[in-house]
Amino acid sequence: IEAAVEAKGEAEIGAGDVYGNAGPLLDIPVVLVLFDALPLSSLMTANETMDGERFPAFAELAATATWYRNAMTLSDSTSMAVPGILAGTKPEQGRIPTPEDYPGNLFSLLHGKAALFAHESLTNLCPDMLCLDTTEAPFGERFRLLLDDSGIAYLHYLLPTFLKGDMPSIQEQWQGFRTDEGAAGVQGEQRKQKIVSEGTKDVHSLFRENIAQIKLREGAAFYFQHVMVPHVPWRYVPSGKAYGIKQRAGLSAKGLWTSEGWLVVQAYQRHLLQLGMVDSLVGELLEHLKAQGMFERALVIITADHGASFYPGLMKRAVRGENRVDIGNIPLLVKYPGQSVGRIVDGLVRSIDIAPTIAALLGLSGAKQMDGADLRTMEPDEVKSVQIHRSARPSAIITLEDVCSLRLKTILRKERLFPRSGHGANDWFYPATEYEIVGRNTAELVGQAQRNTLRADVWQKDSFRNLDLTQQELPLRTMGRLHGLAATESAPPLAIVLNGRVATVTWSYTKDDAVLYSAMLPESYLRSGDNEIAVYAIGYGVGGSITLTPLDEG
């Protein structure tokens, strides 16, 4: 396998009809940014418009672009979805994401005709000899790691729990699952750390390095970037600040959400907060293009490889039944050269239609060999239904009616879980709760102690001391453990108090016989220097008024 990978990843690109015509290209820059695990419903309001209050940059682009509101991916697998976007081909088993298996991809078609700049996170459709990018590891190493990770993921899916033992976790990051002991010594670990650097490196810095390459040039240019957010690990908030506790509960090794609704709501919350950071990246891209004098004449495309689902008892990523629109319906915003007024197209379109559109607009004959179609010339009802593949295997068939009804269901649920609180992009810090106490001083709420046996630990409590608010990483997530619950006693709802004010309300959950809790903390509740954090039990006093009982540390 490794020999085949080397051959595919390092093969020279030859000449032939697959590379398009030899005629001159339109002198325009093409900017294609692909985000990861981004369902369109996360960006939309209940009126099915782009949510400008919470995601202002996406809304700004939509105001001047063509928004294909019912765009669908054809695969829930990145290794299949990304080649589909770049080569315009349907998923097919047995292919790996290299130019040998996808010879008619955009990089091959543009070879010798345009300047090529590509940052591919998991694929290698543009060999190093063609594309200019110094921010990623060689494909041979990236793909060997992908094979290793695939094996680990498959064993998680195949083996019963009692045989998994000390297998590496697959839930805390998007690749590089093997531990230090599993790597090939120090050299292997160093190689792995280089490959998975996107998971730990500041995403803003990496994004800025790549958009800095976008500048006015003679002739055509193609700029592609696959950005691994809002995919896990969830560790960013809308301001761009990061937090250190990345663990998430409620998701099985097979990717199935627990039936405990609050854990799934918290995961959804962290996804939406990280999406706020993604919006800031889009804003930086638009600002850069305008500063370079390129926005008006450029073809700018923002999309995603696939979505994600956040329903208790359903799969997060694998396409199955009710989650098919959450996974399949992706953002597709296309700002055509010279376009200044936004429009919405509501017919079904597919991610494989992106490459033919680019190729046709640039005058490349290779578009005729693609499975997709030119978005500009498609009839509104040309695509009757879309089949999403689970990896490369045909799975769910989706109609336009499915997309509209199931997406609206998800949007309405999102609005109920996270009502608009006037905090804009930070609304996600304030999930709906029956206890309207967030922001209030504890002095107004503390009542007679009623649970003397209940105690609460706050993990990493030292991280709240001697705080510098200008640092990149802040303690914006807290976790801990409850002690002293009787066997038949249910844990009360909890108030997390920062510096004397209720910052959020949360509920506990059980894991490995331990009662744990976690919560996201609004950035505005932190202060420079030492911060006091405490956990209170929420109860009711005389007359039904809400009271708080401080919980001593266990």
N, C-alpha and C positions, 0 to 999 in steps of 0.2 A: 504493500500500500504506500509506504513512504517513497519507494522508487517512482511509483506512478505519480505521486504528488509532486516530486521534484521535476519530473518530465513535463507535467501539465503546467506547473507554476512558473517554469523557466523557459518554456519553448519559445522560439523566435516566432514573430508574427510574419507570415509570408504574404505574398501578393495574391490577388484573385478577385473575382466578382463580388465576394462577400463584403468587401470593404467599400462598396458604394461607387458612385461615378467619380470621374476624375475632373469634373468641372468645378468652377469656382463656387465657394460657399458664400452665403449671405454674411456680411461683415457684422455679426452680432455676438455678444457674449451670452452664453447659456449658463445659468446658475441653478443647479438641482440640489436641494437639501432634503435629505431623507432622515426623519426621526424614527425612533424605535418604540414599538408598543404604545401607540397613541390612538385611542378610539375617538372618532369624530365627536361622539356624544359628549365627551368631556369638555369640548370647546363651545358647546351650543346652549342657548337659552330654551325655555319652554315654548317660546314662539318660533323655535327652529331657526333663529338667526345666530350669527357669530356673537359670542358674549364679550362685547367691548369693555364692559365694566371690569371683568375679571381677567380678560386676555386682550389688552388693548392693541398689541402689535399684530396678532392674527387678524383682528378686526380692521386695523389700518390697511393691511395687505388686501383683505377681502373687498375693501371699498374701491380698490383700483384694479382688481384682478378678476378672472373668471373662476368662480367657485363651483366645482363639480360636486354638488352636495350629496350625491348618491354614488360616490366612487367606492369601489370594492377591491380589496386585495384578492388574489386567487390562492393564497396559501397562508397558513398560520405559522409557517417555518421561515425564519429569516433567510436561511440558505437557499430557499426556493423563491421567496417573495422578492428579494433584491435582484437576482438575475432576471426575474420576470419584468421588473421595472426598467432595468438597463438594457435588456435584449428584446423585450416585447414578446416573450415566449411563454406558453403555458407550462405549468409544473410537469416534470417528467421524472420518474424514478431512475436512479442510476447516475444522474448528473452531479458533478461537483462544480462549485462556482469559479471556474477558470475559463480563459478564452478558448481553450480546446473544446470544452463542452458547450460553450456559448459563443461560437465564432462570429456571429452577426451582431454582437453587442455594440453599443454606441461608441465605446473607445476604439474598437476595431474599425468601425465605419468612418470614424473621424481621424484615423491614423494618417499623418502626413498632410492633413487638411486644416487642422485647428490645433491650437495649443491645448494640451490636456493636463488638468490638475485634479487629482482624485485622492480622497482619503476614504479608504474602504476599511471598515472595522472587522468584518468577518469573511469577506469575499476577496477574490483576486482577479476580477474581470479585466483590469487594466494592468498589464505587466509593468514592472519597474522601468523597463527600457522605454516605455511610452509615456507614462504619467510621472509628473513631478510631485513628490510628496516625501518628506523626510520625517514625518511624525509617526509612522507605523512600522511594526516589525515585519520582517520578510514573510511572504505568504507560506512558505514551507513550514516555518515554525508556527504560524497562526493556525494552519490547517491541521498540523499534527496535534496541536492542543485541542482543536475542535473534535478530532477523532477520539482523543482521550476522554474529553468531556462527554461525548456522545455515548461512549461505553459506560461511563459512570451513571449517566442518566438512564440508560437502558436497564442497567442492573437495579437501579432504584425502582423502576417500573415493574421489573420482572420478579424480583425476590420478595418473599414474605418478610414482615418486619423483623422476626426473630433471627433471620439470616443476614440482615444488613449490618449488624454489629457496629464497627467504627468506620463505616464507609463515609467518604467526604460528603458534606451537605451540598445540595444543589439549589438551595433556596435563597442564599444571601447575596449572590452576584450572578452575572450573566455568562461568565466563563471562568476558567482557571479553578475548577473545583478541587483538584487534588491538593493535599496538604504538603508541608515541607518534606515529610517522611516519604511521600509518594513521588516526589520529584527526583530526578537523577542527580542527587547530591547538590552541592552548592551551585555548580554551574547550571544544573537544571532549574533550580529555584530562581537563579538570576534571570535565566531566559524566560521563565514563566512570568516573573514580575515585570519584565519589559513588555511582554505581550499583553498583559492585562492592565497596563498602566492607565488606560482610559477609565477603568473602574475606580481608580484612586486619585488620578490627577484631576486638578480643578478643571471642570468641564468648560468653564468660561475661557480659561487660558488656551485650551486645546482648540476651541472654536475660533478664538481670535487669531490664533496662528494660521488657521486654514483660510479664514475670510481675508486675511491680510494679503493673500496671493491674488485676490480679485482686484484687478486694476485695468485701466484702459490699455489696450494693446492693438497692434496692427493685425487685421484679419480676425477670424473667428476664434473663440476660446470656449472651452467647456470646463466648468468647475463643478465637481461633485463632492459631496460630503455626507457620509453616513454617521449620524450623531447618536450615540447609545443612550439617549434619554427621550422620554421619561421612563424607560426601562429600569428595572431594578439594577443595582441597589438604590432604594429611595433614600436620599441623604441631603437633598437640597430644598430650600424654601424659595418663594418668589424673589426675595431680595438677592438671591445668589449665595447666601450664607449656607454653610453645611453644618450638619450635626453628626455626632460620632456614633450613637447607638443605632445601628442599621438593622438589627435582627427584626424579623417579623414573625408573628405567630398566626396560626389559623390556616396555613396552606400546607397540604400534604406533599410528600416527595413526588407524587404523581401529578401535582398541580391542581388538586381538588380543594376548593374552599371548604372550611368547616361550616357546620350548621349554626355556630355561635355568631349571631349577626354583628355584635359589636366589634369583634376582631376584624371582620371583613370591612366594616365601615372605617375602621382605623387605617387599614391598608389602602382603601379608596381615598381617604383623606391625604395620605402621604403621596399617593400618585398625583392627586390634583395640586398639591403644594409644589411638587417637583415640576409639574406642567407649567406652573407660574414662572418658574425659572426658565423653562423652554421658551415661553413667550418673550422673556427678556432677550434671549438669543436671537429670536426672529427680529426683534426691534433693533438690535445691534447690526444685523445683516442689512436691514432696510436703510438704516442711517449710513452705513458704509457705502452702499451702492449709490445713494444720493450724493454723498460727499465726493465720490469718485466721478460723478457726472454720468453714471451708467444706468441708473434705474429706468429711465424712460425708454431707452433703446434695448434694454436687456430682456431676454426671456427668463423669467424667474419662476421656479416651480418649488413649492413646499408640499411634502407629502409624508407618508409613513409606510413602513413595511407591512404592519398589521396592527390590530388593536389589542385590547385586553378586557376581561370581564370581571366584575366585582359583585357577584351575587352569591349568598350563602348556598352551599350545596352544589354549585356548578363549577366547571373547570375555568381556570383563569385564562388559559391560552389555547388549549386544544379545542377545536370546533366540535361542539356537540349540542344539537337541539337549540335550546333557548338562548345560548350565548352567541349564536352564529353572526348576528349583526354587530354585537360588541366587538367581536374579533375581526369581522370582515369590512365594516364601514370605516374608511380612513379619510383623513383630510386630503384634499387635492385642490390646491390653489395655484392657478396658472396666470401669471401676469405676462401677457403677450407683448412683443415689442411695439411701442407706441400706444399701448392701452392706458387710459387714464380714468375710465369709468368702470366701476364694478358691475358684474352681472352674475346671475345664478343660473346654472344649468341643472335641471332636475331629472334628466333621464339617467338610466343606469350606465355607468362607464366602469372600466376596469383599470387596474394598475398597469396591465400590459399595453394599455393604449398610450402611455407616456412616451416610450421610446419611438414609436412610429410618428407621433406628433412632432417630436424634436427632429427626427430624421427628415420628415417631409418638409418641415419649415426651412431646414437648412439645404434642401435640395439633394438629399442622399437617396439613391435608388434602392438601398438596402431595406427601406421601410416596406417594400412590397413582399419581402420574404418573412415578415414578422406576423405573429398570430393576432396582434392587436390592430387597432385602426387609428387613423388621424382624428383626434378629438374635434378638430375644427370643422370636419365635414360629416360627422356622424349625425344621423337622424335622431330625434328625441327618443323614439321607441325602438331604435335599432337593436339594442340588447334587451332581450325579453327576461332573461334570468342569468344568474352568475353561479357557478359551482366553485365553492371554496374547497381546497384540498387540505387535508390534515397531513402535514409534510407534503409528500407527493401523491398521496392516495386520495381519490375523489371522495368528498364527504357531503357537506350540506349544499343544497340547491336553494338559492335565494331569489325572490322576486322583488320588484320595486315596492309592492305593497308590504312585504315582509320588512324591508329596510325602514320604511317610514313608520310603521306601527311599533316595531320592536325598539327602534331608536328613541321614539318619543316616550315609550315606557321607561327606558333607562334615564332619559333626561328628567322626567318628572320625579323619578325616585331620587336622583341627585339633588334636585331643588328642595325636596322634602328633607333630605338628610343634612343639607348645608344651605339653610335659608339665607337670603341676602341680608347682611348685617351692617352694610355701609362701610365695610373695610376693603372693598375692591378685591384686589388680587389676594388679600389675606383673609378673605371670607372663610376659606377652608380651615382656618384655625378654630372656627366656632361651629362645631356640629350641633344639630338640633338636640335639645334636651328639655325635659319638663321642668327642670330646676333653673329658674331665671336668676342665677346668682353670680354669673361670671362678671368680673369687674368690681364686685362689692368688697368692702373691707370685712375681714373676719370678725372684727369687734362688734359688728352689727348682727352677726349670725351665730356666734358661739353660744350654745345652751348648756343645759345640765348634761354631764357625761352619762351615757347610758350603756356603753360597751367597754367596760374597763379592761376586759381580757384581750381585746383586739389591738394588735400592734402593726406597724408598717415600717419596712425598711425602704430607704431611698438609695438606689444603687448610684455609684459614681457621684456622690454628693459633693466631693471635693471640687468637681468641675464647675460648681457654681460660685466658688470663692476666687477672689483676686481676678475678676473677669475684666478683660479688655474687649469692649464691644466692637473695636475695629478689626479684630482677628477674624480669619476666614471661617473658623469652626466655632460654633457656639452650642451650649447645652440646651437645644431646642426640643429635645425629646427626653423624657424621664421614664424609668422603669423601676420596679421594686417588687417586694414580696410582702404578703400579709401573713400574720401569725396569730394564733389564739382562737381560730374559728372552731366551734363545736362541730362534730361530724354531721349533724343535721341542720346546721345553721347556714343560711345564705349570706354572702358578703354584701354589705350595703353599698350603694353608689358612693363614689369618692370625689372629693374636691381637692384639686392640687392648688396649693396656695404659694404664690411667689411674692415675697416682700410685703406680706400682709393683705394681699388681694387675691381673690379667687381667679386663677388663670384659666382653668378649664375644669370640666366634669368628666369622669371616666368610670368605667366598670371593670371589675376583676375577671379573671379567667383561670382555669385550672390547666396546668401542664406538668406531667410526671408527678402527680400528687401534691404539687405546690400551687398555692393560690397567688397569682401574679397580677400586676397591673402595668399599664403603660399609657402614656399621653403625650401629645404634641403641645408645646408651650409657645404662645405668641411671643414674637421677638420683642414687642413693645413692653413686655412685663419685666424684662431684664434691665439691670442697671450696671454701670461700671463699678468695679470693686467687688465686695462680698455681697452675695445674694442669699436670702433665707428661703428655703423650700421646705414645705411641710405637707403632710397628708391628713385630711379630715374625713370623717364619716358623715354622710348626709342623712339627716333624719327629720322628724317632725316634732315640734314642741306643742305647747298649749295652743289650742285654737287652730291647729293645722299649719302653723307657720314653720318654715324651713329653718332648721338649726344645724350647726356644725359641731362635731365632737373631735377634738384633736387626738390623733393616734400617736402614741409614743413609739419610738423605734424599738424593733424587736431584737 
